[in-house]
């Protein structure tokens, strides 16, 4: 996995978590009611969720592969990795 991708993942979640409350405060400051501002803040989190999952999934697969290899198990089919993911995590 490219190093820049791992570095970007380290910053993505904290940035999104920071943007969400800023969105909430901004909508309140603009005069909108509490529920609208809260919906907008939650929308920021929901919209960014697939992006974070897209980054986290390859990392999770790498962690499982590393644990399996440390235990001396060689996997030759992707379906075995999927089954082990459930057992290890």
C-alpha positions in Angstrom: 0.0 0.0 0.0 1.4 3.4 -0.9 2.8 5.4 1.9 0.9 8.6 0.9 -2.4 6.6 1.2 -1.5 5.6 4.8 -0.6 9.1 5.7 -3.8 10.6 4.2 -5.8 8.1 6.2 -4.2 9.3 9.4 -5.6 12.8 8.8 -8.9 12.1 7.0 -11.0 11.1 10.0 -9.8 13.9 12.4 -10.4 16.5 9.7 -13.9 15.2 9.0 -14.6 15.1 12.8 -13.5 18.7 12.9 -15.6 19.8 9.9 -18.8 18.3 11.4 -19.0 20.6 14.5 -17.8 23.6 12.4 -20.8 22.9 10.1 -23.1 22.7 13.1 -21.9 26.0 14.5 -21.9 27.7 11.1 -25.6 26.8 10.5 -26.6 27.9 13.9 -24.7 31.2 13.4 -26.5 31.8 10.2 -29.8 31.6 12.1 -31.1 28.2 11.3 -32.7 26.1 14.0 -31.0 23.4 16.1 -32.4 20.4 14.2 -31.4 21.7 10.8 -27.9 22.4 12.0 -27.6 19.0 13.6 -28.9 17.3 10.4 -26.2 19.1 8.4 -23.5 18.1 10.8 -24.6 14.5 10.7 -24.8 14.6 6.9 -21.1 15.6 6.8 -20.3 12.4 8.8 -22.5 10.2 6.7 -21.2 11.4 3.4 -17.6 11.0 4.4 -18.2 7.5 5.8 -17.8 5.6 2.5 -14.5 7.4 1.9 -13.1 6.3 5.3 -14.4 2.8 4.7 -12.7 2.8 1.4 -9.4 3.7 3.1 -9.8 1.4 6.1 -10.8 -1.8 4.3 -7.4 -2.3 2.6 -5.6 -1.6 5.9 -7.8 -4.2 7.7 -7.0 -6.8 5.0 -3.3 -6.1 5.5 -3.5 -6.5 9.2 -5.3 -9.8 8.9 -2.7 -11.0 6.3 0.1 -10.0 8.6 -1.3 -11.9 11.6 -2.0 -15.0 9.5 1.6 -15.0 8.1 3.1 -14.5 11.6 1.2 -17.7 12.6 2.7 -19.6 9.7 -0.5 -20.0 7.7 -0.4 -19.6 4.0 -3.6 -18.6 2.3 -4.1 -19.4 -1.4 -7.7 -18.3 -1.9 -9.3 -14.9 -1.1 -12.4 -16.7 0.5 -10.1 -18.1 3.2 -9.0 -14.6 4.1 -12.6 -13.5 4.4 -13.4 -16.4 6.8 -10.3 -15.6 8.9 -11.2 -11.9 9.1 -14.4 -12.9 11.0 -12.4 -15.1 13.4 -9.5 -12.8 14.1 -11.3 -9.5 14.4 
